[in-house]
Amino acid sequence: MIETTTQAVATRVDPVVERMHGEEIVDPYRWLEDGEADEVRQWTAAQNERTEAVLAWLPERPALERRLASLLQVGSVSGLHEYNGRFFFQRREGTQNQPVLCVKHGVDAEARVIVDPNREGEEGLVALDWWYPSHDGTLVAYGLSANGDEWSTLHIVEVASGEVRPDRIARTRYASVAWLPAASGFYYTRYPEPSSVPPGQENYNSHVFFHELGADPAQDPKVFGEGREPEDMISVGLGLVGRWLVVSAFKGWSRSDLYIRDLHDGDGAFIPVVEGIDAVFDAEVSGWWLLARTNLDAPNYRIVGFDLRRIDALGPKAAETIIREDPSRVIEGFAATAEEIVTLELG
């Protein structure tokens, strides 16, 4: 047993040596990664007991606890988005452990809770990780995870009734979702089942699938990702018209490949727009334009556009600058309406 005092807890050193990219990496505490092992549980309990013993000596602790409790009950509102006249946002009030997802049917309407993760567990350890309303605002796909593992399970709620549909899709950590205009289905990203890949690969290989409402998720067809680098972080987008499916494959945070597929072209293949270039392309479709925020030849970013009426001539050289780089301001994000582009800039 590990004895606990106000002194530092002794931690066993058991070096594990690995060679990665020609370099020798030594990890002396690999054994602590096994959170279910008895020794690790004892070590964690000892650390917690020591922390409580040290903090108990602080005369300021009760006052700090009261002040922090008061501040945490102030509440917050975040993530406001409008879909077909319905306003979706997250809200946390009072002593709620987790924010809830709300909707307002109009600016002056009363807010109504449609997803409350606090009801999913008595300890408040179920979290709402992400959410994507359909274009018409009738359905919301959202992810719930437990105990901080972020391995979301996708659910779908009907906004009008609050009824949760039977569709369930596991392994949707950090999912990206793109609804069809008629809300009959959506494209989404998910990770493989651990039993379907070699050990250690279950945290990689995120691919794009298509789910039709009511279908068996196990039979969802894979539409993108096969044969790509396992570390690729993939996101999907689909414009309001529902014709152009956009896929971005990020390689770390410094570069991304960009592809587009014409869904009106039957089983048309994905067309590479940008591939193998050391730059970021964060894209969305607006009408006949594929717009992208990029740092290609622009460290502070610029907004470029690709004309989809010339789909056979896509590529980095076809990018037309829509908003020039400002040397004094960084474009951190953008959104496109039917006639305008709104940018978020940091000066």
N, C-alpha and C positions, 0 to 999 in steps of 0.2 A: 504493500500500500504506500501511496505517496502522502507524507505527512504535510499538513498545512499550517503555516504560521504567517506572520506579517512579513517574513523574509521571502525572497524570490523563490519560486518553485523550481526545483532542479529538473532539467529537461535532458533526457537521454540523447546522446549523439550517436547516430548510426548512419555513417555516410553511404550514399548511393551514388555511383559514378556512371555518367552517361557521356557518350561522344555525339555531339550534334554539330553538323556543318564543319567538321574538322576540329572542333573545340571540345575540350574535356570539361564537363559541368558536374560539380559536386553538390549534392543536396543532402545536408546532414540531418534533415528532419522529415524525410519522406514518410516515415512511419506515422506521423501525425495526420496524414491524409485519410487514414482509415478511421473515420469517425465512429464506427460501430465496435471497434476493438475495445476490450476492457481497459487496457492500459491507457488508451487515448481518453476514454470516458473519465477515468480517475484523474488524469492530468488536467482535463478541462474543469472537473469539479473542484480540484485544488486551486486552480487559477481563479475561479469564481469566488471561492471562499476567501482567498487572500485579498481579492479586490474588495469584497464586502468588509473585511477586517480593517483594511487601510482606510476606506471611505468613512467607516463608522467613527473614526477619530476626528473627522473634520467638523468643527462646530458650525460651519456655514452650510452644511449639507441640507438640513431641514428647510432652511429659508430658500436655498436654491431649488430644492424639489418643489416647494409650493409655487415659486415664481415660474418655473418651467411648466408645471401642470397648468397654470393659468394661461400662459402664452400658447400652449398646444391646444387649448380649447377655443382659441379665437376663430378657427375655421379657415377654409380657403376654397377658392373656385379656380379651375384651370381648364385649358383645352377646349375652348369654345369653337364649335364648328356648325355651319348651317347647311342643311340638306333639304331642299324642297320645302322651305318655310319652317322646318323644324330645327330647333337649336339644341345641340348636344353638348354637354360639358360634365366635368367631374366636380364633385363637391364633398368637402369633409367638414363636419360640424361637431362641436362639443368633444365628447370622449370617444368618438368613433375611431376604431383602430385603422380602418381602411377607407379611402374615398369611395363614393358611390357614383354611378353614372346616371345622369338626369337628362330629361328632355323637356323642352317647352314648345308647345304648338303655337308659335307666334311670340313676338317680343314681349307683349303684355300679359301673356298667359302664365298660369301657375306652373312651377316646375314639378315634374313627376319623376320619381325614382324608377328606373327600369332594370338596373343591375346593382344589387347590393351584396358585395362579397362578404360582408360581416355576418350575413345569415348562413353562410356556408360552413361555418365552424365556430364553436364556442370560444376558442382562444383568440380569434381575430387574426389568424395566420394564413388565411386565404386572401390572395391579392388579385386585383384586376390589373393585368399586365398591359393590355392594349385593347383597342376597339376600333372597328371600321363600320360606319353606317353605310347602307346601300344608297345609291344615287337618289332614289325616290324617298328616302327617309323612313321606309316601312320596316326594315329589318336592320339589326346590328349584329355583326360577328365580333365576338370578344373572347379574350383568353383569361382563364383563371389558373392560378398555381398555388401550391400550398407550401408552407414552411420555408419560404424564401428560395425555393429551388429554381423558379422561373421556367420550369418545364410545363408551359401552358397547355391546357386542353381547350380547344376551340368550341364555343357554344354559339347559338344563334337565338336571339330574342325578337319576338314580334312587338314592335313599338306600341301599337294601338292597344293590345290586350295585356302586354307584359308576359305573355306565355313564352316559355323557353321551348324551342323545337327539339325534337329528339336527336338531331344531328350532333355528333360528338367526334372531334378529331384530336387525337393525342399527338404529342411530340411537336407542338407548334410554338416552340420557344422563339421569341422575337419575331413572330410571324408578320409577313407582309400580305395584305389581302386586297384584291381588285375585283369589285362586283361587276357583273354584267348589268347593262342599263335596266333590264326588266326584272332584276333581282331574282332571277331563276337559278343562279349559281354564281360561283366566283373562282378566280385563280388565287392560289395561296402557296406559301412556303411551309415546308415541314421537314423535320429531321427523320432519319431512318430508325426503325425499331432496332434495339440493341442486338437482337438475335439475327438480324439480316445482314450485318456487316462484321468485319473482324474486330476483336476487342480493341478499344481505344478510338475507333472510328465513329462511334455512335454520337459523339459531340460535334461531328463535322458532316459534310455531304448534305447540306440543306438544298433541296430541289423544289421546283415549281410544279404544282399539281392543279387539276381542275376538279371542283366539286359541284355536282348538280344537287340542288336541295332534295333531300329525301333519299339520295343514293347511299350505298354502302361506301364509307370512306376507304375501306381496304381495296376497293376496286377503282378508286380515283385514278385517272390516267396521268402519268408524268409527262409534262410538256417541255421542261427545260432543266438542264443541269447534269444530265448523264455524261460522264467522261470528263467533266471539268475538275479543276483542282479542288480537293476536299475542303480547303479553308475558305473558298469563295463565300462571301456574304451576299445573298441574292435578295432583291426586292422587285416587286411587280407594280405596274400601273396600267390603267385602262381609262381612256377619255370618256366623256359623257356620251358620245355617239356609239362607243363600243366597238370601234373598228380596229384600232391600233393597240396591240398589246406590247407594252414596253417592259423590258427586263434589264436591270442594272446588276452587274456582278462585281462587287467591290473586293479588292485585294488589299486587305488592311484598310487604312484610312487615307492612303496617298494616291491610289489610282483605282479606276474602275473601267470595265468593258460595258458597252451599251449595245443592245439589240432591240429590234422591232419586228413585229409579225402582223401581217394583214389578215385579220380574222374573216374578212369577206372573201378571202382567197382559198376557201376550203381548208385543205391540209397544208397550206403554205408554210415554208420553212422560215426560221428566224433569219433576219438579214442583219449582219454586223454593221453598226453605225460607227462605233469606235472600238478598236481592239488593239491591245498590246502597246498602249501609249501611257507614259508616266504622267497621268493627269486624272483629275476627278471629273466625272460627268454625272450630275444629278438632274434627272430629266422628267418631264411630263408632257402630255399631248394637249394641244389647244387647237381645235379645228384641224387645218391641214398642216400644222406646224408641230414639230417635235422640238420643244424648248429645253435648254439645259444650262445649268450653272456650272461653269468650268474654270479651272485655274490653268488651262493650257495657254501658255504665253501671257498669263495674267495672274500673278501671285495673289492679288486682291480679288480675283474672280471677275468674270463678266458673264453676261447672258447671251447665248448663241441660239440660233434657230436652224433647223433642217427642214427644207420644203418637202413634204411627203408626196407632193404631186410629181416629184422627180426621184422616186424611190430607187430607181436603178442607178442613181448617181450619188448615193449616200456615202459618207466618209468624212474624216476630219477636215479635208479641204473644202467640203461642201458647206461647212458651218458659216453662217452669216451672223456677224455681230449685231445683236439687237440692243444691248446696253453695254457700253464700253466700261472697261475697268477704270475705277477712280483710284489714283495713287494714295489718296488720303482716307479712303473708306473701304471696308471689306464687305462684300456681299455675302451674308451668311445664309440666306434662303430667299425663295421667291415663290409666288403663286400667280397663276394666269387666270384672268376672266375671259369673257368672249372678246373683249376689245382692249384690255389693258393688262399690264404686268405689274405686280406689286412686289417690291423687294424689301428684305430686312437687312439693314446695313449697320455695321459697327464702325464708328469714326474715331 
